[in-house]
Amino acid sequence: MSEPLYRALGLTDDEAEAIEKLLGRQPNNLELSMYSVMWSEHCSYKSSRLHLRRLPTEAPWVLVGPGENAGVVDVGDGIAAAIRIESHNHPSAIEPYQGAATGVGGILRDIFTMGARPIALMDPLRFGPLEDARSRWIAEGVVSGVSGYGNSVGVPTVGGETVFDATYQGNPLVNVLCLGTLPVDRLVLGVATGVGNLAVLLGNRTGRDGIGGVSVLASVGFSDDEDDAAKRPSVQVGDPFEEKRLIEACLTLLDEGLVVGIQDLGGAGLTCAASETASRGGTGMDFDVSAVPRREAGMEPFEVMTSESQERMLAIVEPAGIDRVMELCARWEVEATVVGRVTAGGQLRILQGFDGEVLADVPASTLHDDAPLYDRPMAPPAGIDDFRADLASVALPAPDDVGLDLLEMVTDTSWVWSQYDHQLFLNTVVGPGGDASVLRLKHPISGIDTGRGLALTTDGNHRWCALDPREGTAAVVAEAMLNLACVGARPLALVNCLNFGNPEHPEVMWQLSEAIDGMTEACRVFDVPVVGGNVSLYNESQGADIDPSPVVGLLGMVDDLAAVPPGLTWADGDRLLLVGSASSHELSGSAWAFGRGHRRGTLPPLDLVSVTAVASVVRDLVAAGLVSAAHDVSSGGLGGCVAEMAVASGIGARLARVADHADLFHESMGRVVLAVHPDRLATVEDRLGDAAVEVARIGLASGDRLSVKGLFDLSVGQLTERSRGRLPDALGHGNTQA
């Protein structure tokens, strides 16, 4: 007996029964296809919506929160900022270049569909170990895809992260963030209103590439390489030059007030755009599938409606403005076709010609709002108490050569971001390689410089979250706060990309729930609203779930950008201060412990109130121009922090008050290293005292060696060569394979 079609499409028996109840009849094959993509994990968040509701999402400056294509916040002077983060993990595992490229294309559309011009991209990336040939092949392809699309479309990639770890072998994480700006009065939502208004398809023609793309690929795990190869046709193919024309055409239409609502075509393609705009507007839509321009002959209606071909938008336009819409689209060489009409009653009808056969007839809200909501079983991993009692400080002996361990730990990722154009628009004040990126805030229409800046950081740490997803996620948010503080920025809004394993495993759902609680707690203490995000589940390979990997993007404001923030570069003769206190010297969760195979234990306690105080005073010191350099202590501990500063500066340092390897490598959160000119030292210490934060003098920047007496002594040249050579030696030489 053959398998029912609904199962082949990824729907369960219970979901098929629910669809029948909603419709009062059996769905036809086209309708089943539409429900299968809209009720997929990627599009419906059926396993996570219940938990995401706990996140704090409101603040006086939030104009648009979660649920739309991007979050939008008011940043003053009549300007708003739109921000969004997305994942393209599974497509990038199959076709690294196109998976990453179309991830960039999709996140750009999320931004300009709100009426914002995209001004910056960031790319938090995670791959398997450099020793693995396939992981190297994926990394090369992904970096090429990000640079190939972003550089060509003309939006700068200004920062991100690149992590290599065995947990991502076979299942990379390719997260992309985009920031845009818009006049507050140009804000537009993805809503179809006004009975009789027209739905106009803009941009690329529809093809068979991307059928069931991210909506299906991101809703299942991988089994083997042959299975991956069979999925390659599902990966979308990008055209950045078409995207550039589409950006300019859409913003022109919005400037002239010709668009009532607009929606990008991402996951689930035309089915998503038509159903979501109608559902949000409380209307219906008649959609003529025969009118959709196609790249390939013989496409079936289900293929047209579920294809995720790129560079397409659906605009809702009043009939009186259609001629002007067509004229402006022709000017930008963007194809525009009327494919639908807004109707009363709430039904989405797929027609073969507006007066032709009805191919599908379903309530739009059942595709968008009535997707199943699962309260999946949750349980902590078995033996969690023993797991957390196995402390690295007890289990691991002191290393024979601390300096060698430090050398092996520090990896400079400039090979990655050197392939990106991060100076497009000439807005970038601080680009990749620092704690956070900073862009001049200019008015999106007049181009007038406000004298202020927008700061961006993306952060994640699977090691912390593998030990304790709740405390680890809170620590990730704390790290993002400190990164903004190091460039003198106060936080405005957070977006998240929650990368987890198979939600059908109770341990994974427990990890996800715990991570959301940790993020909620930190955001409430820091008074930071969560304005949007993405959940990526089924990140597993060969039956093994990845370590929980929530990634946050934090947007901040530099209130006075009169000078470039200090960065990581200290000067010869600077005094080094460690601001903030260590709650513990426990090494569990640290890069040093994980590098020795110890992936157990308990994290050092996190004091969010203390982090708030440290971030506040560091922000004020940076804004006042009182420090030469600032860098937060996170991955790699104090040793990793000062090593990165030495490499960036080309100047060494003699450190004191470092007792042993645990003192050097533990990752207790809430600390920042400041470099201060001797003439400003007293002033800085007075301000730190007034803020009631702990501070210690830990060294002097000088010479060409980084050392701690009796512990290690390394030349800056040796550190620089090893850290900067690791990625170029492993990647970019054609020595990788699929």
C-alpha positions in Angstrom: 0.0 0.0 0.0 1.5 3.4 -1.0 2.1 6.1 1.5 -0.5 8.8 1.7 0.4 12.0 0.0 0.2 14.1 3.1 2.9 12.0 4.8 5.1 12.4 1.7 4.6 16.1 2.1 5.7 16.0 5.8 2.3 16.3 7.4 1.4 13.9 10.2 -1.8 11.9 10.6 -3.1 14.3 13.2 -2.3 17.4 11.0 -4.0 15.9 8.0 -7.1 15.2 10.2 -6.9 18.9 11.5 -6.9 20.2 7.9 -10.0 18.1 7.1 -11.8 19.5 10.1 -10.8 23.1 9.2 -12.1 22.7 5.7 -15.0 20.4 6.4 -13.8 18.2 3.6 -10.8 16.4 2.3 -8.2 18.8 0.8 -7.1 18.3 -2.8 -3.5 17.8 -3.7 -2.7 21.5 -4.3 -4.3 22.5 -1.0 -2.3 19.7 0.8 0.9 21.1 -0.7 0.1 24.6 0.5 -0.7 23.4 4.1 2.5 21.3 4.1 4.8 24.3 3.5 2.8 26.7 5.7 2.6 24.2 8.6 6.2 23.2 8.3 8.4 23.8 11.4 10.3 26.6 9.6 7.2 28.6 8.7 4.8 27.9 11.5 7.1 27.6 14.6 4.7 24.9 15.8 7.2 23.6 18.3 8.5 26.9 19.6 5.6 29.5 19.6 4.4 28.4 23.0 7.8 29.2 24.5 8.6 32.4 22.5 5.6 34.1 24.1 7.6 34.5 27.3 10.1 36.9 25.7 9.8 40.6 26.5 8.9 42.4 23.3 7.6 45.9 24.2 9.3 49.2 24.9 8.2 52.8 24.1 10.7 52.9 21.2 9.5 49.7 19.5 7.3 50.4 16.5 7.1 46.8 15.2 7.8 43.7 17.3 7.8 40.0 16.5 5.4 38.6 13.9 6.3 40.9 11.0 9.1 40.6 8.5 11.4 42.6 10.7 11.5 44.4 14.0 11.4 48.2 13.8 12.5 50.7 16.5 12.4 54.5 16.6 16.0 55.9 16.7 15.0 59.6 16.8 15.2 62.5 14.2 12.2 60.9 12.3 14.3 57.8 11.6 13.5 54.2 12.3 15.8 51.2 12.2 14.6 47.8 10.9 16.5 44.6 12.0 16.1 40.9 11.4 18.2 37.7 11.7 17.5 34.5 9.8 19.1 31.1 9.3 19.9 29.2 6.1 21.6 26.2 7.8 20.2 23.2 5.9 20.4 24.7 2.4 24.0 25.7 3.1 24.9 22.2 4.2 23.8 20.9 0.8 24.9 23.8 -1.6 27.1 26.1 0.5 27.5 28.9 -2.0 23.8 29.2 -3.0 22.6 28.4 0.5 24.5 31.3 2.0 23.9 33.6 -1.0 20.1 33.2 -0.9 20.2 33.5 2.9 21.6 37.0 2.4 19.1 37.7 -0.3 16.2 36.7 1.9 17.3 38.8 4.9 17.7 41.8 2.6 14.1 41.4 1.4 12.9 41.1 5.0 14.3 44.6 5.6 13.2 46.5 2.5 9.7 45.0 2.6 9.3 47.2 5.8 10.2 50.3 3.7 13.8 50.4 5.0 16.9 50.6 2.9 19.4 47.8 3.9 22.6 49.4 5.2 24.5 46.5 6.8 24.8 42.7 7.0 26.4 40.5 9.6 27.1 36.8 9.4 27.4 34.6 12.5 28.8 31.3 11.0 29.6 27.9 12.5 31.2 25.0 10.8 32.7 21.6 11.7 36.4 21.3 12.6 39.1 22.6 10.3 40.6 19.1 10.2 37.5 17.8 8.4 37.6 18.2 4.6 33.9 18.5 4.1 33.6 21.2 6.8 36.4 23.1 5.0 34.5 22.8 1.7 31.3 24.1 3.4 33.1 27.0 5.0 34.8 28.1 1.7 31.5 27.9 -0.1 29.5 29.8 2.6 32.0 32.6 2.8 32.1 32.9 -1.0 28.3 32.9 -1.0 28.0 35.7 1.5 30.7 37.8 -0.2 29.4 37.1 -3.7 25.8 38.2 -2.9 26.5 41.0 -0.4 29.3 42.6 -2.4 27.3 42.4 -5.7 24.0 43.7 -4.3 25.9 46.6 -2.7 25.2 46.2 1.1 28.3 46.0 3.4 29.0 43.0 5.6 30.3 44.8 8.7 30.8 42.0 11.2 29.8 38.5 12.4 31.5 35.5 13.9 33.2 32.4 12.6 33.4 29.3 14.8 34.7 25.8 14.1 33.7 22.9 16.3 32.9 19.2 16.0 29.3 19.7 17.0 28.6 21.4 13.6 30.2 18.7 11.5 27.7 17.9 8.8 25.3 20.6 10.0 26.7 24.1 9.7 25.0 27.2 11.1 24.7 30.0 8.6 22.9 32.9 10.3 22.6 36.3 8.6 21.5 39.6 10.1 20.4 42.7 8.2 19.9 46.3 9.4 18.1 49.0 7.5 16.9 52.6 8.1 13.8 54.3 7.0 11.8 57.5 7.6 9.3 56.7 10.3 6.4 57.7 8.0 7.5 55.2 5.2 6.9 52.2 7.4 4.7 49.6 5.6 3.5 46.2 6.7 2.8 42.9 5.0 -1.0 43.4 5.0 -3.6 43.0 2.2 -6.4 45.5 2.8 -8.9 47.2 0.5 -11.3 44.9 -1.3 -10.6 45.2 -5.0 -6.9 46.1 -4.6 -4.5 44.3 -6.8 -1.7 41.9 -5.8 1.3 42.5 -8.0 4.2 40.1 -8.3 7.5 41.9 -8.6 10.9 40.7 -9.6 12.3 37.3 -10.8 10.4 34.7 -12.7 9.3 31.6 -10.8 11.2 28.3 -11.4 11.5 24.9 -10.0 14.6 25.8 -8.0 13.6 26.1 -4.4 10.5 24.0 -4.5 9.9 23.0 -0.9 13.2 24.9 -0.2 13.9 26.2 3.3 10.3 25.4 4.4 11.0 21.7 4.0 14.8 21.5 4.3 14.8 23.4 7.7 12.1 21.1 9.1 13.9 17.7 8.9 17.3 16.3 9.8 19.9 14.9 7.5 20.7 11.2 7.2 23.6 10.7 4.7 25.4 12.3 1.8 23.2 10.6 -0.8 20.1 12.0 0.9 21.7 15.4 0.9 22.5 15.1 -2.8 18.8 14.3 -3.6 17.8 17.5 -1.8 20.0 19.8 -3.9 17.2 20.9 -6.3 15.4 22.3 -3.3 18.1 24.9 -2.7 17.2 28.3 -4.1 19.5 30.1 -6.7 20.2 33.7 -6.1 20.7 36.7 -8.5 22.1 39.7 -6.5 21.7 42.1 -9.5 18.0 41.3 -9.8 17.8 41.9 -6.0 19.4 45.3 -6.4 16.9 46.4 -9.0 14.1 45.1 -6.8 15.3 47.1 -3.8 15.4 50.3 -5.8 12.0 49.6 -7.4 10.3 48.8 -4.2 11.7 51.8 -2.3 10.6 54.0 -5.2 7.1 52.6 -5.1 7.0 53.2 -1.3 8.3 56.8 -1.7 5.4 57.6 -4.0 2.9 56.0 -1.7 1.8 53.5 -4.3 1.9 50.4 -2.1 -0.8 49.5 0.5 1.1 46.5 1.8 4.1 44.4 0.7 5.5 41.0 1.5 8.7 39.3 0.4 8.6 35.7 -1.0 10.7 33.6 1.3 9.8 30.3 2.9 6.7 28.8 1.3 6.9 31.2 -1.6 3.6 32.6 -3.1 1.5 30.5 -0.7 3.1 32.3 2.2 2.9 35.8 0.7 -0.7 35.5 -0.4 -2.0 33.8 2.7 -0.1 36.0 5.2 -1.0 39.3 3.7 -4.7 38.3 3.4 -4.8 36.9 6.9 -3.1 39.9 8.5 -5.6 42.2 6.7 -8.7 40.2 7.6 -9.4 39.8 3.9 -9.3 37.1 1.2 -7.6 36.9 -2.1 -8.3 35.5 -5.6 -4.9 34.4 -7.0 -4.4 33.6 -10.7 -1.7 31.0 -10.8 -1.7 31.1 -14.6 -0.5 34.7 -14.6 2.7 34.0 -12.7 5.7 34.5 -15.0 7.8 31.3 -15.1 11.3 30.4 -16.1 10.4 26.8 -16.9 7.7 25.2 -19.1 5.2 22.7 -17.8 5.2 23.8 -14.1 2.2 22.5 -12.2 0.2 24.8 -9.9 1.6 23.2 -6.8 5.1 23.9 -8.1 4.3 27.6 -8.8 2.7 28.1 -5.4 5.4 26.4 -3.3 8.5 27.4 -5.2 10.9 29.6 -3.2 12.6 31.1 -6.3 14.4 34.2 -5.1 14.2 38.0 -5.7 10.4 38.2 -5.7 8.0 40.5 -3.8 4.2 40.7 -3.6 2.8 44.2 -3.4 -0.8 45.3 -2.7 -1.7 48.2 -5.0 -4.8 50.3 -5.5 -6.2 49.9 -9.1 -5.8 53.7 -9.7 -2.1 53.4 -9.2 -1.3 50.3 -11.2 -0.2 52.2 -14.4 2.3 54.2 -12.4 3.5 51.0 -10.6 4.1 49.4 -14.0 5.9 52.5 -15.3 8.3 52.7 -12.3 9.0 48.9 -12.4 9.8 49.2 -16.1 12.2 52.0 -15.3 14.1 49.7 -12.9 13.8 46.8 -15.3 11.8 44.8 -12.8 9.0 42.6 -14.1 5.6 43.4 -12.6 2.5 41.2 -13.1 -1.0 41.4 -11.6 -1.6 38.0 -10.1 -4.3 38.6 -7.5 -7.2 40.6 -6.2 -8.1 41.3 -2.6 -11.5 40.0 -1.7 -14.0 40.0 1.2 -14.7 37.0 3.2 -11.3 35.6 4.1 -10.9 32.9 1.4 -7.7 32.3 -0.5 -8.7 30.9 -3.9 -6.1 29.7 -6.4 -7.6 30.1 -9.9 -6.6 29.1 -13.4 -7.4 32.5 -14.7 -9.5 35.0 -12.8 -12.7 33.7 -14.4 -11.4 30.1 -14.7 -11.3 26.9 -12.7 -10.9 27.1 -8.9 -7.9 24.9 -8.1 -7.9 25.6 -4.3 -10.2 27.3 -1.9 -9.2 27.6 1.7 -9.5 30.2 4.5 -6.3 32.2 4.4 -6.1 32.3 8.2 -6.0 28.5 8.4 -2.7 28.6 6.5 -1.2 31.4 8.6 -2.9 31.4 12.0 -4.2 27.9 12.5 -1.0 25.9 12.2 -0.7 23.4 15.0 0.8 24.5 18.3 2.8 21.7 20.0 3.6 21.5 23.7 6.3 18.9 23.1 7.6 16.8 25.9 10.6 18.3 27.7 13.1 16.6 30.0 16.7 17.5 31.0 19.4 15.1 29.9 19.7 11.9 31.9 22.4 12.2 34.6 22.5 16.0 34.5 23.5 16.2 38.2 26.6 14.0 37.6 27.2 16.0 34.4 27.3 19.3 36.2 29.3 17.9 39.1 32.2 16.9 36.8 34.2 20.2 37.1 37.0 21.0 34.7 39.1 22.5 37.5 39.1 19.1 39.2 39.2 16.8 36.2 41.9 18.5 34.2 45.5 18.9 35.2 47.4 22.1 34.7 49.0 22.2 31.3 52.7 21.7 30.8 53.0 24.7 28.6 50.5 27.5 29.2 51.9 29.6 26.3 51.4 26.8 23.8 47.8 26.4 24.9 47.2 30.1 24.4 48.8 29.9 21.0 46.5 27.1 20.0 43.4 28.9 21.3 43.6 32.3 19.4 42.3 32.3 15.9 42.1 35.6 13.9 39.1 35.4 11.4 40.3 38.3 9.2 40.6 35.8 6.3 36.8 35.6 6.4 35.9 39.3 6.6 38.7 40.4 4.2 36.5 38.9 1.5 33.6 41.2 2.3 33.2 44.8 1.3 32.4 46.5 4.6 32.8 50.1 3.4 29.9 50.3 1.0 27.8 53.5 1.6 30.9 54.9 3.5 28.9 54.7 6.7 31.2 52.1 8.4 33.1 53.6 11.3 34.0 50.3 13.0 34.0 47.3 10.8 34.7 43.6 11.3 37.2 42.5 13.9 36.1 44.6 16.9 33.7 44.0 19.7 30.9 45.6 17.8 30.5 47.3 14.5 29.5 51.0 14.3 27.8 52.9 11.4 27.1 56.5 11.0 23.4 57.2 11.4 22.3 59.3 8.4 18.8 60.3 7.4 17.7 57.7 4.8 16.3 60.3 2.4 18.4 63.4 2.8 21.6 61.7 3.8 22.2 64.2 6.5 24.6 62.9 9.2 22.9 63.0 12.6 26.2 62.9 14.5 25.1 59.7 16.1 25.8 56.0 15.4 24.2 52.6 15.3 26.2 49.8 16.8 25.7 46.1 16.0 27.0 42.9 17.5 26.2 39.2 17.0 27.1 36.7 19.7 26.7 33.1 20.6 28.5 30.4 22.6 27.6 26.8 22.2 30.0 25.7 24.9 28.2 27.7 27.6 24.8 26.6 26.4 25.8 22.9 26.2 26.6 23.0 29.9 23.6 25.1 31.0 21.3 26.5 28.2 19.6 28.9 30.6 22.7 30.5 32.2 24.6 30.1 28.9 22.0 32.1 26.9 21.9 34.8 29.6 25.7 35.0 29.4 25.5 35.4 25.6 23.1 38.3 26.0 25.5 39.7 28.7 28.4 39.4 26.3 26.5 41.3 23.6 25.8 44.1 26.2 29.5 44.4 27.0 30.4 44.4 23.3 28.2 47.4 22.7 29.6 49.1 25.8 33.1 48.7 24.4 32.2 50.9 21.5 30.2 53.4 23.7 26.7 52.2 22.7 23.6 51.7 24.8 21.3 48.8 23.8 18.0 49.4 21.9 16.7 46.0 20.7 17.6 42.4 20.4 16.9 39.8 17.7 17.7 36.1 18.1 18.4 33.0 16.0 17.6 29.9 18.0 19.6 27.0 16.5 18.7 23.7 18.2 18.5 20.0 17.4 15.5 17.8 16.8 12.4 19.1 18.7 11.0 15.6 18.9 13.8 14.8 21.4 12.6 15.9 24.9 16.2 17.0 25.8 16.2 19.4 22.9 12.9 21.0 23.8 14.2 21.4 27.4 17.3 23.1 26.0 15.1 25.4 23.9 12.8 26.3 26.8 15.7 26.9 29.2 17.5 29.1 26.6 14.3 31.2 26.1 14.0 31.6 29.9 17.7 32.7 30.2 17.2 35.2 27.4 14.0 36.5 29.0 15.7 37.0 32.3 18.7 38.8 30.9 16.6 41.1 28.6 14.4 42.1 31.5 17.4 43.0 33.6 19.0 44.9 30.8 15.7 46.5 29.7 16.1 45.3 26.1 13.1 44.3 24.0 13.2 41.3 21.7 11.8 42.6 18.4 12.1 39.5 16.2 13.9 36.3 15.5 14.1 33.0 14.0 13.9 29.4 15.2 16.0 26.8 13.4 15.3 23.2 14.5 16.3 19.8 13.3 19.9 20.8 13.3 21.3 17.3 13.6 23.5 15.0 11.5 23.8 11.2 11.7 21.3 11.2 14.5 23.3 13.6 16.8 21.8 17.0 17.8 24.1 20.0 17.7 24.9 21.7 21.0 22.3 24.3 21.7 23.4 27.4 19.8 21.3 30.5 20.4 22.7 33.5 18.5 21.7 37.1 19.4 22.0 40.2 17.4 22.0 43.4 19.6 21.4 46.9 18.2 22.7 49.9 20.1 22.9 53.6 19.9 26.1 55.7 20.1 24.6 59.1 21.2 27.6 61.1 20.1 29.9 59.8 17.4 32.4 62.6 17.5 35.3 60.2 17.5 36.0 56.7 16.4 35.5 54.3 19.3 38.8 53.0 20.7 38.7 49.3 19.6 41.3 46.7 20.6 44.5 48.6 19.9 46.4 49.7 22.9 49.5 52.0 22.9 52.9 51.5 24.2 52.9 52.6 27.9 49.2 52.2 28.5 48.2 50.8 31.8 45.9 47.8 31.7 42.8 47.5 34.0 40.5 44.6 34.5 37.0 45.9 35.2 34.5 43.7 36.9 35.0 40.8 39.2 35.2 37.0 38.6 32.4 35.1 40.2 34.5 31.9 40.0 37.7 30.6 38.4 35.9 27.4 37.3 37.1 26.4 33.8 34.0 24.4 32.8 32.5 25.7 29.6 35.7 27.5 28.7 37.4 27.2 25.3 40.4 25.8 27.1 38.4 22.9 28.7 36.5 22.1 25.6 39.8 22.0 23.7 40.9 19.2 26.0 37.7 17.3 25.5 36.1 18.2 28.8 32.5 19.2 27.8 30.9 18.8 31.2 30.7 20.8 34.5 29.0 23.9 35.8 29.4 27.4 34.5 30.7 30.2 36.7 27.7 32.1 38.2 26.4 35.0 36.3 25.5 38.3 38.0 23.3 40.3 35.6 23.1 43.3 37.8 26.9 43.5 38.0 27.1 43.2 34.2 24.7 46.1 33.9 27.0 48.3 36.1 30.2 47.3 34.3 28.5 48.0 30.9 27.3 51.3 32.0 30.6 52.6 33.3 32.6 51.2 30.4 30.2 52.9 28.0 30.6 56.2 29.7 34.4 56.0 29.8 34.5 55.2 26.1 32.1 58.0 25.2 34.3 60.4 27.2 37.4 59.4 25.3 39.2 58.3 28.4 40.4 54.9 27.3 42.8 53.8 24.5 41.3 50.4 24.1 38.5 48.3 25.4 37.7 44.6 25.0 35.4 42.3 26.8 36.6 39.0 28.4 34.7 36.1 27.0 35.8 33.2 24.8 39.4 32.3 25.8 39.1 34.2 29.1 41.6 36.9 30.1 44.3 35.1 28.1 42.3 35.2 24.9 41.3 38.8 25.5 44.8 40.2 25.9 46.2 38.0 23.2 43.7 39.4 20.7 44.6 43.0 21.8 48.3 42.3 21.5 47.8 41.0 17.9 45.6 43.9 17.0 48.1 46.4 18.5 51.4 44.8 17.4 52.5 45.6 21.0 53.0 43.2 23.9 52.2 43.5 27.6 53.6 42.3 30.9 50.7 41.1 33.0 50.4 40.7 36.8 47.9 39.3 39.2 47.4 36.2 37.1 48.0 33.3 39.4 47.7 30.2 37.2 46.2 28.8 34.0 42.7 28.8 35.6 43.0 32.5 36.3 44.1 33.0 32.7 41.5 30.9 30.9 38.3 30.8 32.9 35.4 32.6 31.3 33.5 34.2 34.2 31.2 36.7 32.5 31.0 40.5 33.3 34.6 41.7 32.8 36.3 44.1 30.5 40.0 44.9 29.9 40.7 48.7 29.5 43.9 50.2 28.3 44.5 53.7 29.7 47.1 56.4 29.1 49.0 57.1 32.4 47.8 60.7 32.4 44.2 59.5 32.5 44.6 56.6 34.9 43.5 58.5 38.0 40.4 59.9 36.4 39.4 56.5 35.0 39.9 54.8 38.4 37.9 57.5 40.2 35.0 57.0 37.8 35.2 53.3 38.3 35.2 53.8 42.0 32.2 56.1 41.8 30.3 53.4 39.8 31.2 50.9 42.6 32.6 48.3 40.2 35.7 46.3 41.0 38.9 47.2 39.2 42.4 45.9 39.2 45.6 47.1 37.6 46.8 44.0 35.7 49.7 45.1 33.6 51.6 47.5 31.2 51.4 47.5 27.4 55.0 47.6 26.2 57.5 45.8 24.0 57.1 42.9 21.6 56.2 40.1 24.1 53.1 39.1 26.0 54.0 37.5 29.3 53.1 36.6 32.8 56.0 36.0 35.1 56.4 32.3 35.8 53.5 31.3 33.6 54.2 32.0 29.9 56.2 34.3 27.6 55.3 34.7 23.9 56.4 37.0 21.2 53.7 39.1 19.6 55.1 38.1 16.2 54.6 34.4 17.1 51.0 35.1 18.3 50.2 37.0 15.2 51.6 34.5 12.8 49.8 31.6 14.4 46.5 33.3 14.9 46.3 35.0 11.5 47.7 32.0 9.6 45.3 29.3 10.8 42.4 30.0 8.4 44.4 30.9 5.3 46.5 27.8 5.8 43.3 25.6 6.0 41.1 27.3 3.5 41.2 29.1 0.2 43.8 26.9 -1.5 41.5 24.5 -3.4 42.4 21.6 -1.0 38.9 20.9 0.2 36.4 18.5 -1.1 32.7 17.8 -0.7 
